[in-house]
Amino acid sequence: MLGTLCSLITALTCVTGVTVVTQKPSVVTVRRGETATMDCNQGTVSNTAYWYKQIPGGVPQFVLYFYHSYSSVTYGSGFSSPKFTSTHQSKSDYRLIINNVEETDSAVYYCKAWDSSVNDVVFGQGTKLIVTGSTLPAPVLTIYPPSSNELKSNKATLVCLVSQMSMGFADVIWMASGIPVTSGVSTSTAVQQPDKSFQISSYLAIETSDWNQDKVYTCKVSVGSSVSEKIIKKSDCGTEE
C-alpha cells in the first residue's frame, strides 16, 4: 500500500477517471512563525480531503483528513491541532492551514480525493511550502574541478556539492565570468542525510577550451533567505592525476 502511495505521489497527478484534483498555489513561501495556507479543488466526486506531506527523498506522511460534514479533523501520527487544521468552502473545495510554521514544515503537500466512480484515489499535483527565516543557516558549498581524464576531451564537468541545507529545496545558479549559464546545467533532487540536513549536487558541462582560458565559474545557491556562492577557476586548482 505504501509503495503504491509513493508511486502515485512521485507521479504527482494520478487521474484514473474524469476526476482532476487541482491544488493552488503551486508554491507557498512564508517566514518562520507565519501561517501557510493551500487550497484543493476536487471536482464533483469527493466529500473528503486527505492531505500528505513529503520531504524530498522521503516517504509520504499522512497529515489529516477532513470530511465536509464533520466538525473535527482526523490526524495522522505526529500531526495535531492547532499546528495543522483544515476548512472547507464546499463539498469539493478544501484548505489546509499550517500555523506557526518552522523550517521543518518545508515540504510538498499533496491533496488526495476518492473517485467512487472508479473506486480509486486521485492526487493533486502538490503545493511546495518553503519556510524562510533570518536564522536559517547558509548551505555549505564545495566545487570540484574536471578530472584530468575529462580534460583530454572537448567537454568537462564542474560539480557543485551543496550540503548542510536546512530544507530540501534550493535554487542553484551557475555563472561563467559573471554571466548566468543555463545550458549544460543539471541539478539533482535533495537527499536527506542522517543528521536531518539535506544535500544536492549540481553539474555544469563546459568546453575544455573555456576551462583552459582560466574562466571564473560561480555556483550560487539560495535556500530560503540564505544565499551562498563559491567560485572556481583553473589557476586555483592543482593538477589532477
C-alpha positions as a LaTeX table, in Angstrom:
\begin{tabular}{lrrr}
\hline
Residue & $x$ (\AA) & $y$ (\AA) & $z$ (\AA) \\
\hline
Met1 & 0.00 & 0.00 & 0.00 \\
Leu2 & 2.81 & 2.41 & 0.91 \\
Gly3 & 4.67 & 1.53 & $-2.28$ \\
Thr4 & 1.57 & 2.30 & $-4.32$ \\
Leu5 & 1.14 & 5.61 & $-2.49$ \\
Cys6 & 4.78 & 6.56 & $-3.12$ \\
Ser7 & 4.40 & 5.73 & $-6.80$ \\
Leu8 & 1.26 & 7.82 & $-7.10$ \\
Ile9 & 2.80 & 10.81 & $-5.37$ \\
Thr10 & 6.01 & 10.53 & $-7.36$ \\
Ala11 & 3.89 & 10.72 & $-10.49$ \\
Leu12 & 2.37 & 13.92 & $-8.99$ \\
Thr13 & $-1.06$ & 13.52 & $-10.52$ \\
Cys14 & $-3.00$ & 10.30 & $-10.85$ \\
Val15 & $-6.18$ & 10.58 & $-12.91$ \\
Thr16 & $-7.98$ & 7.29 & $-13.27$ \\
Gly17 & $-11.38$ & 8.63 & $-14.25$ \\
Val18 & $-12.75$ & 12.05 & $-15.11$ \\
Thr19 & $-11.69$ & 13.49 & $-11.75$ \\
Val20 & $-8.90$ & 16.05 & $-11.66$ \\
Val21 & $-7.66$ & 17.33 & $-8.31$ \\
Thr22 & $-6.35$ & 20.90 & $-8.56$ \\
Gln23 & $-4.11$ & 22.46 & $-5.93$ \\
Lys24 & $-3.35$ & 26.18 & $-5.63$ \\
Pro25 & $-0.92$ & 27.80 & $-5.41$ \\
Ser26 & 1.91 & 25.65 & $-6.69$ \\
Val27 & 4.40 & 27.30 & $-4.31$ \\
Val28 & 3.86 & 29.00 & $-0.92$ \\
Thr29 & 6.73 & 30.96 & 0.63 \\
Val30 & 6.31 & 32.24 & 4.19 \\
Arg31 & 8.56 & 33.33 & 7.02 \\
Arg32 & 9.05 & 31.31 & 10.16 \\
Gly33 & 6.18 & 31.86 & 12.63 \\
Glu34 & 3.66 & 32.84 & 9.95 \\
Thr35 & 0.64 & 30.87 & 8.71 \\
Ala36 & 0.66 & 28.95 & 5.44 \\
Thr37 & $-2.49$ & 28.07 & 3.53 \\
Met38 & $-3.08$ & 25.99 & 0.41 \\
Asp39 & $-6.27$ & 25.06 & $-1.44$ \\
Cys40 & $-7.56$ & 21.89 & $-3.07$ \\
Asn41 & $-10.44$ & 21.57 & $-5.52$ \\
Gln42 & $-11.66$ & 18.01 & $-6.05$ \\
Gly43 & $-14.22$ & 18.48 & $-8.81$ \\
Thr44 & $-17.54$ & 16.83 & $-8.02$ \\
Val45 & $-16.76$ & 13.31 & $-6.83$ \\
Ser46 & $-15.39$ & 13.58 & $-3.30$ \\
Asn47 & $-16.68$ & 14.73 & 0.08 \\
Thr48 & $-13.37$ & 14.28 & 1.89 \\
Ala49 & $-9.88$ & 15.77 & 1.52 \\
Tyr50 & $-6.80$ & 13.81 & 2.58 \\
Trp51 & $-3.51$ & 15.70 & 2.94 \\
Tyr52 & 0.00 & 14.23 & 2.80 \\
Lys53 & 3.42 & 15.77 & 3.47 \\
Gln54 & 6.51 & 14.64 & 1.57 \\
Ile55 & 10.02 & 15.98 & 2.02 \\
Pro56 & 12.41 & 15.46 & $-0.93$ \\
Gly57 & 13.56 & 11.85 & $-0.99$ \\
Gly58 & 11.30 & 10.95 & 1.93 \\
Val59 & 8.26 & 8.75 & 2.46 \\
Pro60 & 4.84 & 10.47 & 2.24 \\
Gln61 & 3.35 & 11.19 & 5.67 \\
Phe62 & $-0.39$ & 11.27 & 6.26 \\
Val63 & $-1.24$ & 14.66 & 7.80 \\
Leu64 & $-5.03$ & 14.72 & 8.15 \\
Tyr65 & $-8.38$ & 14.18 & 6.50 \\
Phe66 & $-11.46$ & 16.33 & 6.70 \\
Tyr67 & $-14.97$ & 15.22 & 5.81 \\
His68 & $-17.19$ & 18.16 & 4.88 \\
Ser69 & $-19.98$ & 17.14 & 7.28 \\
Tyr70 & $-17.69$ & 16.70 & 10.28 \\
Ser71 & $-16.83$ & 19.49 & 12.68 \\
Ser72 & $-13.45$ & 17.98 & 13.55 \\
Val73 & $-10.32$ & 16.85 & 11.72 \\
Thr74 & $-8.77$ & 13.38 & 11.91 \\
Tyr75 & $-4.98$ & 13.49 & 12.17 \\
Gly76 & $-2.15$ & 11.21 & 11.21 \\
Ser77 & 0.59 & 10.23 & 13.63 \\
Gly78 & 2.75 & 13.20 & 14.62 \\
Phe79 & 0.30 & 15.84 & 13.39 \\
Ser80 & $-2.24$ & 17.71 & 15.53 \\
Ser81 & $-4.15$ & 20.94 & 16.18 \\
Pro82 & $-3.59$ & 23.87 & 16.41 \\
Lys83 & $-0.49$ & 23.43 & 14.24 \\
Phe84 & $-2.43$ & 21.77 & 11.42 \\
Thr85 & $-6.08$ & 22.28 & 10.60 \\
Ser86 & $-8.45$ & 22.32 & 7.64 \\
Thr87 & $-11.55$ & 24.14 & 6.45 \\
His88 & $-13.89$ & 23.72 & 3.51 \\
Gln89 & $-15.87$ & 26.07 & 1.32 \\
Ser90 & $-17.96$ & 23.35 & $-0.34$ \\
Lys91 & $-18.03$ & 19.57 & $-0.78$ \\
Ser92 & $-15.16$ & 19.87 & $-3.25$ \\
Asp93 & $-13.15$ & 22.88 & $-2.01$ \\
Tyr94 & $-10.79$ & 22.37 & 0.94 \\
Arg95 & $-7.99$ & 24.34 & 2.57 \\
Leu96 & $-5.00$ & 23.11 & 4.56 \\
Ile97 & $-3.79$ & 25.57 & 7.21 \\
Ile98 & $-0.38$ & 25.28 & 8.89 \\
Asn99 & 0.12 & 27.67 & 11.81 \\
Asn100 & 3.36 & 28.97 & 13.30 \\
Val101 & 5.43 & 27.38 & 10.54 \\
Glu102 & 9.01 & 26.21 & 11.04 \\
Glu103 & 11.75 & 25.29 & 8.59 \\
Thr104 & 10.96 & 21.61 & 9.16 \\
Asp105 & 7.49 & 22.20 & 7.69 \\
Ser106 & 9.11 & 22.86 & 4.30 \\
Ala107 & 7.88 & 20.06 & 2.03 \\
Val108 & 5.45 & 19.27 & $-0.79$ \\
Tyr109 & 1.87 & 18.82 & 0.41 \\
Tyr110 & $-0.48$ & 16.64 & $-1.64$ \\
Cys111 & $-4.26$ & 16.58 & $-1.61$ \\
Lys112 & $-5.98$ & 13.27 & $-2.27$ \\
Ala113 & $-9.56$ & 12.56 & $-3.28$ \\
Trp114 & $-11.58$ & 9.38 & $-3.64$ \\
Asp115 & $-13.23$ & 8.79 & $-7.03$ \\
Ser116 & $-16.12$ & 6.44 & $-6.25$ \\
Ser117 & $-16.99$ & 6.09 & $-9.93$ \\
Val118 & $-13.84$ & 4.04 & $-10.47$ \\
Asn119 & $-13.09$ & 3.07 & $-6.84$ \\
Asp120 & $-9.65$ & 4.65 & $-6.87$ \\
Val121 & $-7.75$ & 7.64 & $-5.48$ \\
Val122 & $-6.66$ & 10.80 & $-7.27$ \\
Phe123 & $-3.80$ & 13.06 & $-6.14$ \\
Gly124 & $-3.29$ & 16.71 & $-6.88$ \\
Gln125 & $-0.05$ & 18.00 & $-8.34$ \\
Gly126 & 1.18 & 19.19 & $-4.93$ \\
Thr127 & 1.92 & 22.52 & $-3.27$ \\
Lys128 & 5.51 & 23.27 & $-2.30$ \\
Leu129 & 5.86 & 25.03 & 1.06 \\
Ile130 & 9.09 & 26.97 & 1.62 \\
Val131 & 9.68 & 28.43 & 5.08 \\
Thr132 & 12.33 & 31.13 & 5.36 \\
Gly133 & 13.84 & 32.84 & 8.38 \\
Ser134 & 16.62 & 35.20 & 9.37 \\
Thr135 & 18.25 & 32.44 & 11.41 \\
Leu136 & 18.29 & 29.97 & 8.52 \\
Pro137 & 21.90 & 28.70 & 8.24 \\
Ala138 & 23.63 & 29.15 & 4.91 \\
Pro139 & 24.39 & 25.94 & 2.97 \\
Val140 & 27.97 & 24.73 & 2.60 \\
Leu141 & 29.30 & 24.68 & $-0.97$ \\
Thr142 & 32.17 & 22.66 & $-2.43$ \\
Ile143 & 33.10 & 22.87 & $-6.14$ \\
Tyr144 & 35.05 & 20.05 & $-7.75$ \\
Pro145 & 37.08 & 20.73 & $-10.93$ \\
Pro146 & 37.14 & 18.49 & $-14.00$ \\
Ser147 & 39.35 & 15.44 & $-13.84$ \\
Ser148 & 42.49 & 15.25 & $-15.96$ \\
Asn149 & 40.92 & 12.41 & $-17.96$ \\
Glu150 & 37.91 & 14.57 & $-18.80$ \\
Leu151 & 40.15 & 17.44 & $-19.88$ \\
Lys152 & 41.67 & 15.23 & $-22.58$ \\
Ser153 & 38.36 & 15.57 & $-24.45$ \\
Asn154 & 36.49 & 18.66 & $-25.61$ \\
Lys155 & 34.00 & 18.53 & $-22.74$ \\
Ala156 & 34.43 & 18.77 & $-18.99$ \\
Thr157 & 32.16 & 18.91 & $-15.92$ \\
Leu158 & 32.17 & 21.06 & $-12.82$ \\
Val159 & 30.39 & 19.69 & $-9.74$ \\
Cys160 & 28.89 & 21.87 & $-7.01$ \\
Leu161 & 28.10 & 19.87 & $-3.87$ \\
Val162 & 25.61 & 21.67 & $-1.63$ \\
Ser163 & 25.45 & 20.31 & 1.92 \\
Gln164 & 24.11 & 21.25 & 5.36 \\
Met165 & 20.85 & 22.51 & 3.83 \\
Ser166 & 18.11 & 23.04 & 6.42 \\
Met167 & 15.36 & 22.24 & 3.89 \\
Gly168 & 15.08 & 20.10 & 0.79 \\
Phe169 & 14.57 & 22.94 & $-1.69$ \\
Ala170 & 17.22 & 25.16 & $-3.22$ \\
Asp171 & 17.75 & 27.40 & $-6.25$ \\
Val172 & 21.10 & 26.81 & $-7.95$ \\
Ile173 & 22.56 & 29.30 & $-10.43$ \\
Trp174 & 25.80 & 28.80 & $-12.37$ \\
Met175 & 27.71 & 31.75 & $-13.77$ \\
Ala176 & 30.64 & 31.96 & $-16.18$ \\
Ser177 & 32.65 & 35.16 & $-15.85$ \\
Gly178 & 29.69 & 36.71 & $-14.02$ \\
Ile179 & 27.12 & 35.80 & $-16.68$ \\
Pro180 & 24.33 & 33.32 & $-15.75$ \\
Val181 & 24.52 & 29.99 & $-17.58$ \\
Thr182 & 21.52 & 27.75 & $-18.24$ \\
Ser183 & 22.79 & 25.38 & $-20.93$ \\
Gly184 & 24.55 & 22.28 & $-19.67$ \\
Val185 & 23.22 & 22.59 & $-16.11$ \\
Ser186 & 21.79 & 19.59 & $-14.27$ \\
Thr187 & 20.81 & 19.55 & $-10.59$ \\
Ser188 & 19.82 & 16.52 & $-8.53$ \\
Thr189 & 16.92 & 16.29 & $-6.16$ \\
Ala190 & 17.72 & 16.76 & $-2.48$ \\
Val191 & 18.66 & 13.79 & $-0.31$ \\
Gln192 & 18.18 & 13.88 & 3.44 \\
Gln193 & 21.28 & 12.99 & 5.45 \\
Pro194 & 21.48 & 11.10 & 8.79 \\
Asp195 & 21.77 & 14.43 & 10.65 \\
Lys196 & 18.44 & 15.55 & 9.07 \\
Ser197 & 20.11 & 18.11 & 6.82 \\
Phe198 & 19.78 & 17.90 & 3.03 \\
Gln199 & 22.31 & 17.63 & 0.23 \\
Ile200 & 22.15 & 18.19 & $-3.53$ \\
Ser201 & 24.64 & 18.12 & $-6.39$ \\
Ser202 & 24.62 & 20.44 & $-9.39$ \\
Tyr203 & 26.61 & 19.84 & $-12.56$ \\
Leu204 & 27.81 & 22.25 & $-15.24$ \\
Ala205 & 29.09 & 20.91 & $-18.58$ \\
Ile206 & 31.71 & 23.22 & $-20.08$ \\
Glu207 & 34.11 & 23.36 & $-23.02$ \\
Thr208 & 37.64 & 22.29 & $-22.18$ \\
Ser209 & 38.90 & 25.36 & $-24.04$ \\
Asp210 & 36.94 & 27.66 & $-21.70$ \\
Trp211 & 38.46 & 25.96 & $-18.66$ \\
Asn212 & 41.95 & 26.32 & $-20.15$ \\
Gln213 & 41.30 & 30.05 & $-20.65$ \\
Asp214 & 41.01 & 30.34 & $-16.86$ \\
Lys215 & 37.38 & 31.49 & $-16.89$ \\
Val216 & 35.84 & 32.09 & $-13.46$ \\
Tyr217 & 32.85 & 29.86 & $-12.70$ \\
Thr218 & 30.46 & 30.57 & $-9.84$ \\
Cys219 & 27.96 & 28.29 & $-8.12$ \\
Lys220 & 25.34 & 30.38 & $-6.29$ \\
Val221 & 22.78 & 28.65 & $-4.08$ \\
Ser222 & 19.71 & 30.09 & $-2.35$ \\
Val223 & 17.99 & 28.13 & 0.40 \\
Gly224 & 15.08 & 30.18 & 1.67 \\
Ser225 & 16.53 & 33.57 & 2.54 \\
Ser226 & 20.10 & 32.27 & 2.88 \\
Val227 & 22.50 & 32.60 & $-0.05$ \\
Ser228 & 25.94 & 31.08 & $-0.55$ \\
Glu229 & 28.27 & 31.16 & $-3.51$ \\
Lys230 & 31.63 & 29.68 & $-4.41$ \\
Ile231 & 33.95 & 30.30 & $-7.36$ \\
Ile232 & 36.45 & 28.11 & $-9.17$ \\
Lys233 & 38.97 & 28.63 & $-11.97$ \\
Lys234 & 41.78 & 26.55 & $-13.42$ \\
Ser235 & 44.63 & 28.58 & $-11.95$ \\
Asp236 & 43.28 & 27.99 & $-8.42$ \\
Cys237 & 43.29 & 24.21 & $-8.85$ \\
Gly238 & 46.16 & 21.79 & $-8.53$ \\
Thr239 & 46.99 & 19.35 & $-11.29$ \\
Glu240 & 44.66 & 16.31 & $-11.22$ \\
Glu241 & 46.13 & 12.93 & $-11.99$ \\
\hline
\end{tabular}
